Every structure is written in C-alpha cells, then in structure tokens.
Amino acid sequence: MVGDISTIVASANTDWNNRQLHPSERQVLHSIANKLAEKNAGKLELTSEQWEEILEIQALAEIDESSAK
C-alpha cells in the first residue's frame, strides 16, 4: 500500500509542477512576437516564430524554475 501512495504522490507532484502556458498567454506571446519581428526587420534576422519561441522559453522560465534549467 505504501508503494501505491508514493506513486500517486509522485504522479500528482509531476502534474502540479508541469506548468504550461494557457492558450490566451500563447496568443499574447504570438502578438508580441509579430511586433518584434516587424520592429527588428533588417536589424535582426529573426522570424516571428523564432521570437515566439524565445518569448515562450522566457515565460516558462519565469513561471517554473525547473523550465529555466
């Protein structure tokens, strides 16, 4: 029985600490990424998709310390 409880706790802990961005947060990042791509066109050769990935990594790092590792 003890093994069952520890498995349940470990699974729940993983689920609770596996923070993902909400779709509305992703939409905000998408909008900001598009603006950054337009603003920096000709200066930095980053697409809006690349900006979005950078922003998402940073947002996750700020939300969950384990994502920063």
C-alpha positions as CSV (number, residue, x, y, z in Angstrom):
1,M,0.0,0.0,0.0
2,V,2.9,2.4,0.8
3,G,4.3,2.0,-2.7
4,D,0.9,2.8,-4.2
5,I,0.7,6.1,-2.2
6,S,4.2,7.2,-3.1
7,T,3.4,6.5,-6.8
8,I,0.3,8.6,-6.6
9,V,2.1,11.4,-4.8
10,A,4.9,11.4,-7.3
11,S,2.5,11.5,-10.2
12,A,0.4,14.3,-8.7
13,N,3.6,16.3,-7.9
14,T,4.7,16.0,-11.5
15,D,1.3,17.1,-12.8
16,W,1.1,20.0,-10.4
17,N,4.6,21.3,-11.3
18,N,4.3,20.8,-15.0
19,R,3.0,24.3,-15.7
20,Q,2.1,25.1,-19.3
21,L,1.1,28.3,-20.9
22,H,-2.6,29.0,-21.2
23,P,-3.9,29.5,-24.8
24,S,-4.5,33.2,-24.0
25,E,-0.9,33.5,-22.8
26,R,0.3,31.9,-26.0
27,Q,-1.8,34.4,-28.1
28,V,-0.3,37.3,-26.3
29,L,3.2,35.9,-26.9
30,H,2.3,35.4,-30.6
31,S,1.2,39.0,-30.9
32,I,4.3,40.3,-29.2
33,A,6.5,38.1,-31.4
34,N,4.9,39.5,-34.6
35,K,5.5,43.1,-33.4
36,L,9.2,42.3,-32.5
37,A,9.7,40.7,-35.9
38,E,8.3,43.7,-37.7
39,K,10.2,46.2,-35.5
40,N,13.5,44.5,-35.9
41,A,13.2,43.6,-39.6
42,G,16.5,44.4,-41.3
43,K,18.3,44.6,-37.9
44,L,17.9,41.1,-36.6
45,E,17.1,38.2,-38.9
46,L,14.6,36.5,-36.5
47,T,11.2,35.4,-37.7
48,S,8.1,35.8,-35.7
49,E,8.2,32.1,-35.0
50,Q,11.7,32.4,-33.6
51,W,10.7,35.4,-31.4
52,E,7.7,33.4,-30.2
53,E,9.9,30.5,-29.2
54,I,12.3,32.9,-27.3
55,L,9.4,34.5,-25.5
56,E,7.8,31.2,-24.6
57,I,11.1,29.9,-23.1
58,Q,11.4,33.0,-21.0
59,A,7.8,33.0,-19.9
60,L,8.1,29.3,-18.8
61,A,11.4,30.1,-17.0
62,E,9.7,32.8,-15.1
63,I,6.7,30.6,-14.3
64,D,8.5,27.4,-13.3
65,E,12.1,27.5,-12.2
66,S,12.7,23.9,-13.5
67,S,12.0,25.2,-17.0
68,A,15.0,27.5,-16.7
69,K,17.4,24.6,-16.3
